[in-house]
Every structure is written in C-alpha cells, then in structure tokens.
C-alpha cells in the first residue's frame, strides 16, 4: 500500500510539472532571439564566471626638490575598468583591469600640505566628461614644476591597453587645495 501511494504521488507530481502549458524551459528562453537583439553570442552573456582582473605594479616616488618633499604611489584600488574590443570577425573580447589611485604627500619647509591624500579618477572629473570617466584609469603621475604657490603634476589618465589618453595638470597649492585642468591642446580622442 505504501509503495503504490508513493508512486501515485510521484506520478501526479510528474504530470503537474511536465505537462503544465504555461511553463517554458530556460533553454528556450535563453536561445530565443528577438529582432532587437544584436548580440552575436547571446548565450555567452549569461555566463556567471569569476571575473579575472589584470593588475599593474605600483609606481612609487619619494624625493626632495629644494625645500619641497614629495612622495606618491600609483596603485590599484578596489574598482575595475572594463574594456570591450571586437576583432575583424566580430568576436567580442572583454578585459577587466584594476582601477588605479594616487596616494600623494607634499610638504614644504616642514609644513605638511597633504598627507597620503588619495586621488582617484573621480577627483579629475572636471577635466574628463562624466559619460567617459568610467573608461579611464590613472596610469601615471610626474612632477612638472615647483612654484612659490604650489607644485604642478602631470597626470596621465588612459583607457587601459589603448592609446586613448589625456594629460591633465594637477596643481597642489600650498594651502592643500587641488586644481585640475586639461593640458592645452592635448586631446587624443
């Protein structure tokens, strides 16, 4: 009796799940393409794989120039920048890069101006259009000039693994104020 009751419940359960007219299988839903779907490899966009991130070595500088002490470190932060490229056959390649920040310290005549101030690409948003900032990451910084009123740096912000870069001037005034401007005539879009 117990066996027949058990098989009856299994049979009814099978009929309810297998013969239900409103249910569609996931395979049909994934494979269905509409006219507005331009993606060539539709199924691959649904993969849930661990994202591999390409990291870069930190860039460090610690120097005295006259009475000015400058220390900085360009390093990876927790964010990522994703690039998408297509080859001549239309094959899509997505690559993830670690986004980068600058830790900057500046002092003059023993007066501390900045101490480990983290500068991210969002701090440079006035010089890069809002809709483009997510494509870029800080790739380098160098000391340009030291003036009586502050220190000028040249910051390179680039699309990773691309020649699309912008050079920005970052002025650290003696009171700690940061001023960012694109360098005149430099725009490689």
N, CA and C atoms as an extended XYZ file, in Angstrom:
567
Properties=species:S:1:pos:R:3:atomname:S:1:resname:S:1:resid:I:1 pbc="F F F"
N         0.827       -1.189        0.000 N   UNK     1
C         0.000        0.000        0.000 CA  UNK     1
C         0.873        1.255        0.000 C   UNK     1
N         1.918        1.231        0.831 N   UNK     2
C         2.790        2.399        0.919 CA  UNK     2
C         3.482        2.638       -0.415 C   UNK     2
N         3.920        1.572       -1.101 N   UNK     3
C         4.600        1.726       -2.376 CA  UNK     3
C         3.669        2.308       -3.435 C   UNK     3
N         2.461        1.839       -3.520 N   UNK     4
C         1.529        2.351       -4.539 CA  UNK     4
C         1.163        3.801       -4.258 C   UNK     4
N         1.008        4.180       -2.987 N   UNK     5
C         0.717        5.567       -2.636 CA  UNK     5
C         1.897        6.467       -3.020 C   UNK     5
N         3.120        6.039       -2.745 N   UNK     6
C         4.320        6.779       -3.083 CA  UNK     6
C         4.438        6.984       -4.598 C   UNK     6
N         4.223        5.923       -5.391 N   UNK     7
C         4.290        6.037       -6.848 CA  UNK     7
C         3.171        6.904       -7.401 C   UNK     7
N         2.009        6.899       -6.775 N   UNK     8
C         0.889        7.741       -7.219 CA  UNK     8
C         1.243        9.216       -7.033 C   UNK     8
N         1.863        9.545       -5.911 N   UNK     9
C         2.263       10.936       -5.663 CA  UNK     9
C         3.345       11.362       -6.652 C   UNK     9
N         4.312       10.499       -6.910 N   UNK    10
C         5.351       10.815       -7.891 CA  UNK    10
C         4.759       11.026       -9.274 C   UNK    10
N         3.811       10.169       -9.682 N   UNK    11
C         3.193       10.273      -11.000 CA  UNK    11
C         2.413       11.577      -11.133 C   UNK    11
N         1.651       11.952      -10.120 N   UNK    12
C         0.880       13.206      -10.148 CA  UNK    12
C         1.834       14.398      -10.192 C   UNK    12
N         2.908       14.336       -9.414 N   UNK    13
C         3.902       15.418       -9.438 CA  UNK    13
C         4.536       15.558      -10.808 C   UNK    13
N         4.862       14.428      -11.438 N   UNK    14
C         5.432       14.450      -12.780 CA  UNK    14
C         4.468       15.075      -13.777 C   UNK    14
N         3.193       14.683      -13.710 N   UNK    15
C         2.196       15.231      -14.632 CA  UNK    15
C         2.034       16.742      -14.449 C   UNK    15
N         2.049       17.199      -13.215 N   UNK    16
C         1.877       18.636      -12.964 CA  UNK    16
C         3.051       19.454      -13.482 C   UNK    16
N         4.274       18.957      -13.338 N   UNK    17
C         5.432       19.729      -13.774 CA  UNK    17
C         5.723       19.571      -15.257 C   UNK    17
N         5.553       18.387      -15.812 N   UNK    18
C         5.911       18.137      -17.206 CA  UNK    18
C         4.859       18.615      -18.180 C   UNK    18
N         3.623       18.619      -17.787 N   UNK    19
C         2.550       18.934      -18.730 CA  UNK    19
C         1.941       20.305      -18.514 C   UNK    19
N         2.537       21.120      -17.702 N   UNK    20
C         1.981       22.456      -17.447 CA  UNK    20
C         2.156       23.313      -18.697 C   UNK    20
N         1.078       23.847      -19.309 N   UNK    21
C         1.179       24.546      -20.585 CA  UNK    21
C         1.835       25.923      -20.505 C   UNK    21
N         1.878       26.579      -19.344 N   UNK    22
C         2.412       27.941      -19.243 CA  UNK    22
C         3.917       27.984      -19.026 C   UNK    22
N         4.532       26.901      -18.657 N   UNK    23
C         5.960       26.893      -18.358 CA  UNK    23
C         6.769       26.742      -19.631 C   UNK    23
N         7.870       27.489      -19.722 N   UNK    24
C         8.832       27.364      -20.814 CA  UNK    24
C        10.165       26.998      -20.200 C   UNK    24
N        10.930       26.216      -20.874 N   UNK    25
C        12.217       25.827      -20.312 CA  UNK    25
C        13.202       26.981      -20.430 C   UNK    25
N        14.204       26.975      -19.566 N   UNK    26
C        15.226       28.010      -19.601 CA  UNK    26
C        16.020       27.969      -20.892 C   UNK    26
N        16.201       26.808      -21.459 N   UNK    27
C        16.959       26.688      -22.700 CA  UNK    27
C        16.246       27.429      -23.828 C   UNK    27
N        14.933       27.314      -23.902 N   UNK    28
C        14.193       28.044      -24.932 CA  UNK    28
C        14.269       29.549      -24.702 C   UNK    28
N        14.179       29.965      -23.455 N   UNK    29
C        14.234       31.397      -23.155 CA  UNK    29
C        15.604       31.972      -23.497 C   UNK    29
N        16.658       31.218      -23.199 N   UNK    30
C        17.996       31.701      -23.497 CA  UNK    30
C        18.241       31.727      -24.998 C   UNK    30
N        17.772       30.732      -25.700 N   UNK    31
C        18.019       30.636      -27.133 CA  UNK    31
C        17.133       31.516      -27.980 C   UNK    31
N        16.075       32.082      -27.423 N   UNK    32
C        15.159       32.909      -28.188 CA  UNK    32
C        15.802       34.253      -28.481 C   UNK    32
N        15.792       34.655      -29.717 N   UNK    33
C        16.325       35.959      -30.097 CA  UNK    33
C        15.202       36.797      -30.675 C   UNK    33
N        15.248       38.075      -30.380 N   UNK    34
C        14.270       38.982      -30.945 CA  UNK    34
C        14.950       39.820      -32.017 C   UNK    34
N        14.148       40.553      -32.778 N   UNK    35
C        14.721       41.395      -33.830 CA  UNK    35
C        15.613       42.485      -33.256 C   UNK    35
N        15.331       42.925      -32.036 N   UNK    36
C        16.133       43.994      -31.442 CA  UNK    36
C        17.429       43.467      -30.824 C   UNK    36
N        17.613       42.144      -30.756 N   UNK    37
C        18.811       41.565      -30.165 CA  UNK    37
C        19.933       41.543      -31.193 C   UNK    37
N        20.957       42.354      -30.962 N   UNK    38
C        22.081       42.460      -31.895 CA  UNK    38
C        23.278       41.639      -31.424 C   UNK    38
N        23.173       40.993      -30.283 N   UNK    39
C        24.294       40.244      -29.732 CA  UNK    39
C        24.500       38.968      -30.517 C   UNK    39
N        25.716       38.751      -31.007 N   UNK    40
C        26.009       37.555      -31.792 CA  UNK    40
C        26.097       36.316      -30.905 C   UNK    40
N        26.702       36.449      -29.765 N   UNK    41
C        26.869       35.299      -28.893 CA  UNK    41
C        25.976       35.496      -27.681 C   UNK    41
N        24.699       35.279      -27.859 N   UNK    42
C        23.684       35.611      -26.866 CA  UNK    42
C        23.840       34.794      -25.595 C   UNK    42
N        24.117       33.510      -25.706 N   UNK    43
C        24.203       32.658      -24.530 CA  UNK    43
C        25.409       33.013      -23.672 C   UNK    43
N        26.511       33.427      -24.276 N   UNK    44
C        27.720       33.712      -23.504 CA  UNK    44
C        27.547       34.910      -22.578 C   UNK    44
N        26.588       35.790      -22.855 N   UNK    45
C        26.392       36.947      -21.982 CA  UNK    45
C        25.760       36.558      -20.658 C   UNK    45
N        25.256       35.336      -20.552 N   UNK    46
C        24.581       34.908      -19.334 CA  UNK    46
C        25.510       34.125      -18.420 C   UNK    46
N        26.728       33.861      -18.848 N   UNK    47
C        27.667       33.097      -18.034 CA  UNK    47
C        27.940       33.802      -16.720 C   UNK    47
N        28.086       33.018      -15.677 N   UNK    48
C        28.450       33.574      -14.377 CA  UNK    48
C        29.805       32.995      -13.991 C   UNK    48
N        30.855       33.621      -14.478 N   UNK    49
C        32.208       33.184      -14.186 CA  UNK    49
C        32.870       34.214      -13.282 C   UNK    49
N        33.904       33.778      -12.586 N   UNK    50
C        34.681       34.699      -11.770 CA  UNK    50
C        35.414       35.663      -12.696 C   UNK    50
N        35.346       36.926      -12.374 N   UNK    51
C        35.978       37.939      -13.210 CA  UNK    51
C        37.472       37.972      -12.918 C   UNK    51
N        38.280       37.814      -13.966 N   UNK    52
C        39.725       37.937      -13.837 CA  UNK    52
C        40.091       39.399      -14.042 C   UNK    52
N        40.915       39.922      -13.165 N   UNK    53
C        41.305       41.322      -13.218 CA  UNK    53
C        42.809       41.409      -13.440 C   UNK    53
N        43.217       42.242      -14.392 N   UNK    54
C        44.629       42.468      -14.662 CA  UNK    54
C        45.124       43.586      -13.749 C   UNK    54
N        46.180       43.304      -13.016 N   UNK    55
C        46.756       44.275      -12.083 CA  UNK    55
C        48.071       44.810      -12.638 C   UNK    55
N        48.464       45.987      -12.183 N   UNK    56
C        49.732       46.592      -12.586 CA  UNK    56
C        50.598       46.809      -11.345 C   UNK    56
N        51.885       46.845      -11.562 N   UNK    57
C        52.812       47.092      -10.461 CA  UNK    57
C        52.653       48.534       -9.968 C   UNK    57
N        52.798       48.763       -8.664 N   UNK    58
C        52.733       50.135       -8.154 CA  UNK    58
C        53.919       50.964       -8.648 C   UNK    58
N        53.692       52.260       -8.774 N   UNK    59
C        54.741       53.209       -9.143 CA  UNK    59
C        54.963       54.086       -7.918 C   UNK    59
N        56.201       54.141       -7.437 N   UNK    60
C        56.496       54.902       -6.217 CA  UNK    60
C        57.556       55.960       -6.481 C   UNK    60
N        57.405       57.094       -5.809 N   UNK    61
C        58.393       58.173       -5.879 CA  UNK    61
C        58.445       58.833       -4.505 C   UNK    61
N        59.652       59.082       -4.035 N   UNK    62
C        59.861       59.787       -2.779 CA  UNK    62
C        61.110       60.638       -2.969 C   UNK    62
N        60.939       61.964       -3.024 N   UNK    63
C        62.066       62.825       -3.368 CA  UNK    63
C        61.964       64.180       -2.671 C   UNK    63
N        63.114       64.823       -2.560 N   UNK    64
C        63.201       66.213       -2.113 CA  UNK    64
C        63.679       67.037       -3.294 C   UNK    64
N        63.006       68.132       -3.539 N   UNK    65
C        63.448       69.099       -4.546 CA  UNK    65
C        63.489       70.444       -3.831 C   UNK    65
N        64.676       70.901       -3.542 N   UNK    66
C        64.816       72.117       -2.736 CA  UNK    66
C        64.242       71.864       -1.352 C   UNK    66
N        63.319       72.729       -0.929 N   UNK    67
C        62.693       72.574        0.383 CA  UNK    67
C        61.347       71.846        0.318 C   UNK    67
N        61.057       71.207       -0.811 N   UNK    68
C        59.789       70.505       -1.007 CA  UNK    68
C        60.024       68.996       -0.979 C   UNK    68
N        59.246       68.308       -0.142 N   UNK    69
C        59.284       66.851       -0.085 CA  UNK    69
C        58.013       66.333       -0.757 C   UNK    69
N        58.187       65.452       -1.737 N   UNK    70
C        57.065       64.878       -2.484 CA  UNK    70
C        57.192       63.363       -2.442 C   UNK    70
N        56.104       62.707       -2.068 N   UNK    71
C        56.048       61.250       -2.106 CA  UNK    71
C        54.708       60.863       -2.716 C   UNK    71
N        54.753       59.931       -3.669 N   UNK    72
C        53.498       59.429       -4.217 CA  UNK    72
C        53.619       57.969       -4.575 C   UNK    72
N        52.464       57.346       -4.648 N   UNK    73
C        52.378       55.947       -5.038 CA  UNK    73
C        51.138       55.787       -5.895 C   UNK    73
N        51.315       55.300       -7.131 N   UNK    74
C        50.196       54.956       -8.004 CA  UNK    74
C        49.958       53.463       -7.781 C   UNK    74
N        48.751       53.109       -7.368 N   UNK    75
C        48.465       51.716       -7.011 CA  UNK    75
C        47.052       51.325       -7.427 C   UNK    75
N        46.811       50.017       -7.483 N   UNK    76
C        45.478       49.507       -7.802 CA  UNK    76
C        44.546       49.776       -6.629 C   UNK    76
N        43.291       50.119       -6.962 N   UNK    77
C        42.278       50.220       -5.909 CA  UNK    77
C        41.253       49.107       -6.120 C   UNK    77
N        40.161       49.122       -5.372 N   UNK    78
C        39.207       48.008       -5.420 CA  UNK    78
C        38.289       48.039       -6.644 C   UNK    78
N        38.267       49.111       -7.403 N   UNK    79
C        37.387       49.213       -8.563 CA  UNK    79
C        38.030       48.600       -9.800 C   UNK    79
N        37.227       48.368      -10.821 N   UNK    80
C        37.745       47.827      -12.075 CA  UNK    80
C        37.289       48.682      -13.248 C   UNK    80
N        38.067       48.626      -14.312 N   UNK    81
C        37.734       49.268      -15.579 CA  UNK    81
C        37.622       48.139      -16.596 C   UNK    81
N        36.507       48.090      -17.308 N   UNK    82
C        36.265       47.019      -18.265 CA  UNK    82
C        36.349       47.576      -19.679 C   UNK    82
N        37.115       46.890      -20.522 N   UNK    83
C        37.192       47.269      -21.929 CA  UNK    83
C        36.574       46.158      -22.773 C   UNK    83
N        35.946       46.559      -23.868 N   UNK    84
C        35.343       45.610      -24.797 CA  UNK    84
C        35.895       45.904      -26.175 C   UNK    84
N        36.441       44.894      -26.804 N   UNK    85
C        37.007       45.046      -28.150 CA  UNK    85
C        36.436       43.957      -29.041 C   UNK    85
N        36.341       44.267      -30.341 N   UNK    86
C        35.876       43.308      -31.341 CA  UNK    86
C        36.970       43.122      -32.376 C   UNK    86
N        37.228       41.866      -32.748 N   UNK    87
C        38.204       41.630      -33.807 CA  UNK    87
C        37.519       41.755      -35.163 C   UNK    87
N        38.261       41.522      -36.241 N   UNK    88
C        37.710       41.724      -37.582 CA  UNK    88
C        36.579       40.749      -37.908 C   UNK    88
N        36.487       39.642      -37.165 N   UNK    89
C        35.408       38.673      -37.379 CA  UNK    89
C        34.205       38.945      -36.474 C   UNK    89
N        34.285       39.986      -35.676 N   UNK    90
C        33.185       40.337      -34.785 CA  UNK    90
C        33.240       39.631      -33.440 C   UNK    90
N        34.337       38.920      -33.159 N   UNK    91
C        34.463       38.241      -31.875 CA  UNK    91
C        34.720       39.264      -30.781 C   UNK    91
N        33.944       39.168      -29.727 N   UNK    92
C        33.994       40.118      -28.626 CA  UNK    92
C        34.972       39.638      -27.553 C   UNK    92
N        35.840       40.551      -27.091 N   UNK    93
C        36.754       40.256      -26.001 CA  UNK    93
C        36.547       41.304      -24.913 C   UNK    93
N        36.230       40.836      -23.716 N   UNK    94
C        36.040       41.722      -22.570 CA  UNK    94
C        37.209       41.503      -21.617 C   UNK    94
N        37.859       42.598      -21.223 N   UNK    95
C        39.007       42.520      -20.325 CA  UNK    95
C        38.769       43.456      -19.150 C   UNK    95
N        39.081       42.977      -17.958 N   UNK    96
C        38.921       43.766      -16.737 CA  UNK    96
C        40.284       44.154      -16.189 C   UNK    96
N        40.457       45.439      -15.908 N   UNK    97
C        41.696       45.976      -15.356 CA  UNK    97
C        41.395       46.577      -13.992 C   UNK    97
N        42.350       46.470      -13.089 N   UNK    98
C        42.208       47.140      -11.798 CA  UNK    98
C        42.290       48.648      -12.030 C   UNK    98
N        41.364       49.380      -11.433 N   UNK    99
C        41.426       50.841      -11.487 CA  UNK    99
C        42.558       51.282      -10.567 C   UNK    99
N        43.025       52.506      -10.760 N   UNK   100
C        44.199       52.969      -10.013 CA  UNK   100
C        43.930       54.298       -9.334 C   UNK   100
N        44.635       54.516       -8.243 N   UNK   101
C        44.590       55.762       -7.481 CA  UNK   101
C        46.012       56.217       -7.198 C   UNK   101
N        46.134       57.464       -6.763 N   UNK   102
C        47.433       58.009       -6.364 CA  UNK   102
C        47.345       58.403       -4.896 C   UNK   102
N        48.289       57.929       -4.100 N   UNK   103
C        48.452       58.419       -2.733 CA  UNK   103
C        49.538       59.482       -2.794 C   UNK   103
N        49.193       60.709       -2.434 N   UNK   104
C        50.096       61.842       -2.610 CA  UNK   104
C        50.349       62.545       -1.278 C   UNK   104
N        51.630       62.778       -1.006 N   UNK   105
C        52.045       63.554        0.171 CA  UNK   105
C        52.973       64.664       -0.295 C   UNK   105
N        52.717       65.883        0.181 N   UNK   106
C        53.548       67.038       -0.169 CA  UNK   106
C        53.768       67.863        1.096 C   UNK   106
N        55.026       68.267        1.298 N   UNK   107
C        55.337       69.190        2.390 CA  UNK   107
C        56.376       70.184        1.901 C   UNK   107
N        56.351       71.377        2.493 N   UNK   108
C        57.289       72.436        2.109 CA  UNK   108
C        57.803       73.095        3.387 C   UNK   108
N        59.109       73.151        3.496 N   UNK   109
C        59.747       73.749        4.681 CA  UNK   109
C        59.146       73.185        5.971 C   UNK   109
N        59.033       71.883        6.030 N   UNK   110
C        58.493       71.161        7.185 CA  UNK   110
C        57.016       71.421        7.445 C   UNK   110
N        56.343       72.170        6.573 N   UNK   111
C        54.893       72.367        6.700 CA  UNK   111
C        54.207       71.317        5.821 C   UNK   111
N        53.363       70.497        6.453 N   UNK   112
C        52.656       69.442        5.725 CA  UNK   112
C        51.504       70.067        4.945 C   UNK   112
N        51.488       69.827        3.634 N   UNK   113
C        50.421       70.325        2.761 CA  UNK   113
C        49.391       69.219        2.530 C   UNK   113
N        49.853       68.036        2.174 N   UNK   114
C        49.000       66.850        2.009 CA  UNK   114
C        49.705       65.659        2.638 C   UNK   114
N        48.939       64.772        3.257 N   UNK   115
C        49.492       63.531        3.779 CA  UNK   115
C        48.661       62.365        3.272 C   UNK   115
N        49.259       61.557        2.415 N   UNK   116
C        48.599       60.377        1.846 CA  UNK   116
C        47.190       60.672        1.347 C   UNK   116
N        47.053       61.759        0.637 N   UNK   117
C        45.753       62.126        0.034 CA  UNK   117
C        45.524       61.206       -1.149 C   UNK   117
N        44.412       60.443       -1.111 N   UNK   118
C        44.101       59.544       -2.217 CA  UNK   118
C        43.403       60.325       -3.320 C   UNK   118
N        43.991       60.284       -4.490 N   UNK   119
C        43.417       60.950       -5.658 CA  UNK   119
C        42.926       59.861       -6.599 C   UNK   119
N        41.639       59.892       -6.862 N   UNK   120
C        41.008       58.923       -7.757 CA  UNK   120
C        40.610       59.636       -9.043 C   UNK   120
N        40.235       58.846      -10.027 N   UNK   121
C        39.836       59.453      -11.295 CA  UNK   121
C        38.594       60.334      -11.124 C   UNK   121
N        37.765       60.050      -10.127 N   UNK   122
C        36.590       60.890       -9.896 CA  UNK   122
C        36.978       62.283       -9.414 C   UNK   122
N        38.190       62.430       -8.848 N   UNK   123
C        38.685       63.759       -8.475 CA  UNK   123
C        39.068       64.571       -9.709 C   UNK   123
N        39.215       63.886      -10.831 N   UNK   124
C        39.623       64.532      -12.082 CA  UNK   124
C        38.441       64.748      -13.016 C   UNK   124
N        37.232       64.587      -12.510 N   UNK   125
C        36.036       64.569      -13.348 CA  UNK   125
C        35.761       65.903      -14.047 C   UNK   125
N        36.277       66.984      -13.520 N   UNK   126
C        36.069       68.274      -14.179 CA  UNK   126
C        36.833       68.357      -15.497 C   UNK   126
N        37.872       67.548      -15.637 N   UNK   127
C        38.675       67.575      -16.856 CA  UNK   127
C        38.311       66.455      -17.835 C   UNK   127
N        37.515       65.484      -17.400 N   UNK   128
C        37.073       64.367      -18.236 CA  UNK   128
C        35.545       64.385      -18.228 C   UNK   128
N        34.896       64.263      -19.375 N   UNK   129
C        33.425       64.246      -19.394 CA  UNK   129
C        32.847       63.120      -18.518 C   UNK   129
N        31.744       63.395      -17.847 N   UNK   130
C        31.108       62.453      -16.925 CA  UNK   130
C        30.812       61.114      -17.583 C   UNK   130
N        30.354       61.135      -18.831 N   UNK   131
C        29.974       59.887      -19.500 CA  UNK   131
C        31.183       59.070      -19.954 C   UNK   131
N        32.389       59.600      -19.853 N   UNK   132
C        33.590       58.881      -20.283 CA  UNK   132
C        34.484       58.433      -19.137 C   UNK   132
N        34.294       58.953      -17.946 N   UNK   133
C        35.235       58.738      -16.852 CA  UNK   133
C        35.382       57.260      -16.485 C   UNK   133
N        34.334       56.465      -16.661 N   UNK   134
C        34.421       55.053      -16.281 CA  UNK   134
C        35.329       54.252      -17.205 C   UNK   134
N        35.630       54.761      -18.397 N   UNK   135
C        36.502       54.066      -19.343 CA  UNK   135
C        37.982       54.248      -19.017 C   UNK   135
N        38.305       55.248      -18.219 N   UNK   136
C        39.694       55.635      -17.973 CA  UNK   136
C        40.192       55.151      -16.614 C   UNK   136
N        41.508       55.081      -16.487 N   UNK   137
C        42.132       54.911      -15.174 CA  UNK   137
C        43.439       55.705      -15.161 C   UNK   137
N        43.876       56.061      -13.972 N   UNK   138
C        45.119       56.815      -13.821 CA  UNK   138
C        46.273       55.874      -14.160 C   UNK   138
N        47.101       56.282      -15.104 N   UNK   139
C        48.211       55.410      -15.486 CA  UNK   139
C        49.562       55.938      -15.000 C   UNK   139
N        49.635       57.208      -14.656 N   UNK   140
C        50.905       57.738      -14.176 CA  UNK   140
C        50.795       59.167      -13.698 C   UNK   140
N        51.813       59.596      -12.974 N   UNK   141
C        51.903       60.975      -12.490 CA  UNK   141
C        53.388       61.325      -12.444 C   UNK   141
N        53.684       62.573      -12.744 N   UNK   142
C        55.067       63.037      -12.625 CA  UNK   142
C        55.069       64.497      -12.188 C   UNK   142
N        56.156       64.884      -11.571 N   UNK   143
C        56.307       66.263      -11.105 CA  UNK   143
C        56.640       67.131      -12.305 C   UNK   143
N        55.866       68.215      -12.493 N   UNK   144
C        56.118       69.137      -13.612 CA  UNK   144
C        56.992       70.301      -13.175 C   UNK   144
N        56.440       71.124      -12.293 N   UNK   145
C        57.174       72.308      -11.817 CA  UNK   145
C        56.863       72.541      -10.346 C   UNK   145
N        57.788       73.220       -9.711 N   UNK   146
C        57.568       73.652       -8.333 CA  UNK   146
C        57.601       75.171       -8.343 C   UNK   146
N        56.503       75.762       -7.921 N   UNK   147
C        56.347       77.220       -7.903 CA  UNK   147
C        56.275       77.691       -6.445 C   UNK   147
N        56.318       78.993       -6.253 N   UNK   148
C        56.183       79.543       -4.906 CA  UNK   148
C        54.811       79.249       -4.304 C   UNK   148
N        53.784       79.139       -5.146 N   UNK   149
C        52.406       78.957       -4.689 CA  UNK   149
C        51.979       77.486       -4.616 C   UNK   149
N        52.802       76.545       -5.150 N   UNK   150
C        52.421       75.134       -5.099 CA  UNK   150
C        53.252       74.270       -6.036 C   UNK   150
N        52.819       73.025       -6.174 N   UNK   151
C        53.519       72.044       -7.001 CA  UNK   151
C        52.583       71.585       -8.115 C   UNK   151
N        53.097       71.594       -9.352 N   UNK   152
C        52.341       71.117      -10.511 CA  UNK   152
C        52.763       69.693      -10.853 C   UNK   152
N        51.771       68.864      -11.102 N   UNK   153
C        51.989       67.490      -11.542 CA  UNK   153
C        51.310       67.301      -12.891 C   UNK   153
N        51.857       66.402      -13.695 N   UNK   154
C        51.184       65.964      -14.916 CA  UNK   154
C        50.634       64.575      -14.631 C   UNK   154
N        49.332       64.413      -14.807 N   UNK   155
C        48.672       63.135      -14.568 CA  UNK   155
C        48.230       62.579      -15.919 C   UNK   155
N        48.598       61.325      -16.178 N   UNK   156
C        48.134       60.630      -17.375 CA  UNK   156
C        46.949       59.766      -16.983 C   UNK   156
N        45.844       59.944      -17.684 N   UNK   157
C        44.654       59.133      -17.456 CA  UNK   157
C        44.305       58.511      -18.803 C   UNK   157
N        44.268       57.183      -18.846 N   UNK   158
C        44.159       56.467      -20.119 CA  UNK   158
C        43.098       55.376      -20.063 C   UNK   158
N        42.599       55.016      -21.247 N   UNK   159
C        41.824       53.792      -21.384 CA  UNK   159
C        42.851       52.663      -21.335 C   UNK   159
N        42.674       51.671      -20.464 N   UNK   160
C        43.683       50.620      -20.339 CA  UNK   160
C        43.964       49.911      -21.667 C   UNK   160
N        45.241       49.632      -21.900 N   UNK   161
C        45.711       48.902      -23.075 CA  UNK   161
C        45.239       49.556      -24.369 C   UNK   161
N        45.288       50.891      -24.401 N   UNK   162
C        44.820       51.657      -25.554 CA  UNK   162
C        45.691       52.911      -25.645 C   UNK   162
N        45.657       53.549      -26.787 N   UNK   163
C        46.413       54.794      -26.957 CA  UNK   163
C        45.573       56.017      -26.638 C   UNK   163
N        44.346       55.825      -26.197 N   UNK   164
C        43.446       56.917      -25.878 CA  UNK   164
C        43.773       57.426      -24.471 C   UNK   164
N        44.551       58.511      -24.410 N   UNK   165
C        44.987       59.083      -23.130 CA  UNK   165
C        44.730       60.580      -23.105 C   UNK   165
N        44.655       61.093      -21.906 N   UNK   166
C        44.566       62.534      -21.690 CA  UNK   166
C        45.597       62.914      -20.645 C   UNK   166
N        46.244       64.050      -20.870 N   UNK   167
C        47.189       64.581      -19.899 CA  UNK   167
C        46.496       65.725      -19.167 C   UNK   167
N        46.605       65.677      -17.845 N   UNK   168
C        45.966       66.689      -17.013 CA  UNK   168
C        47.018       67.347      -16.142 C   UNK   168
N        46.787       68.600      -15.812 N   UNK   169
C        47.632       69.310      -14.868 CA  UNK   169
C        46.942       69.277      -13.512 C   UNK   169
N        47.652       68.791      -12.507 N   UNK   170
C        47.160       68.780      -11.137 CA  UNK   170
C        48.043       69.726      -10.337 C   UNK   170
N        47.451       70.814       -9.857 N   UNK   171
C        48.173       71.786       -9.041 CA  UNK   171
C        47.799       71.560       -7.581 C   UNK   171
N        48.808       71.358       -6.746 N   UNK   172
C        48.614       71.274       -5.303 CA  UNK   172
C        49.126       72.586       -4.736 C   UNK   172
N        48.180       73.437       -4.333 N   UNK   173
C        48.569       74.735       -3.780 CA  UNK   173
C        49.093       74.561       -2.364 C   UNK   173
N        49.822       75.561       -1.894 N   UNK   174
C        50.446       75.481       -0.574 CA  UNK   174
C        49.447       75.332        0.571 C   UNK   174
N        48.181       75.684        0.339 N   UNK   175
C        47.160       75.508        1.378 CA  UNK   175
C        46.455       74.152        1.265 C   UNK   175
N        46.894       73.287        0.326 N   UNK   176
C        46.311       71.952        0.168 CA  UNK   176
C        45.209       71.855       -0.862 C   UNK   176
N        44.839       72.972       -1.463 N   UNK   177
C        43.792       72.966       -2.487 CA  UNK   177
C        44.307       72.284       -3.751 C   UNK   177
N        43.467       71.431       -4.348 N   UNK   178
C        43.811       70.745       -5.597 CA  UNK   178
C        43.052       71.390       -6.752 C   UNK   178
N        43.767       71.717       -7.813 N   UNK   179
C        43.152       72.289       -9.013 CA  UNK   179
C        43.548       71.422      -10.200 C   UNK   179
N        42.552       70.955      -10.944 N   UNK   180
C        42.783       70.063      -12.091 CA  UNK   180
C        42.351       70.764      -13.365 C   UNK   180
N        43.229       70.709      -14.387 N   UNK   181
C        42.917       71.291      -15.692 CA  UNK   181
C        43.488       70.390      -16.777 C   UNK   181
N        42.773       70.251      -17.908 N   UNK   182
C        43.390       69.541      -19.036 CA  UNK   182
C        44.540       70.373      -19.579 C   UNK   182
N        45.592       69.721      -20.024 N   UNK   183
C        46.696       70.468      -20.606 CA  UNK   183
C        46.270       71.000      -21.975 C   UNK   183
N        46.628       72.247      -22.266 N   UNK   184
C        46.202       72.910      -23.502 CA  UNK   184
C        46.621       72.119      -24.727 C   UNK   184
N        45.680       71.969      -25.639 N   UNK   185
C        45.967       71.353      -26.929 CA  UNK   185
C        46.201       69.858      -26.883 C   UNK   185
N        45.971       69.223      -25.751 N   UNK   186
C        46.207       67.790      -25.685 CA  UNK   186
C        44.886       67.079      -25.547 C   UNK   186
N        44.448       66.423      -26.613 N   UNK   187
C        43.215       65.670      -26.588 CA  UNK   187
C        43.288       64.672      -27.716 C   UNK   187
N        43.472       63.400      -27.390 N   UNK   188
C        43.626       62.355      -28.419 CA  UNK   188
C        42.388       61.506      -28.539 C   UNK   188
N        41.249       62.058      -28.745 N   UNK   189
C        40.019       61.245      -28.892 CA  UNK   189
C        39.811       60.838      -30.306 C   UNK   189
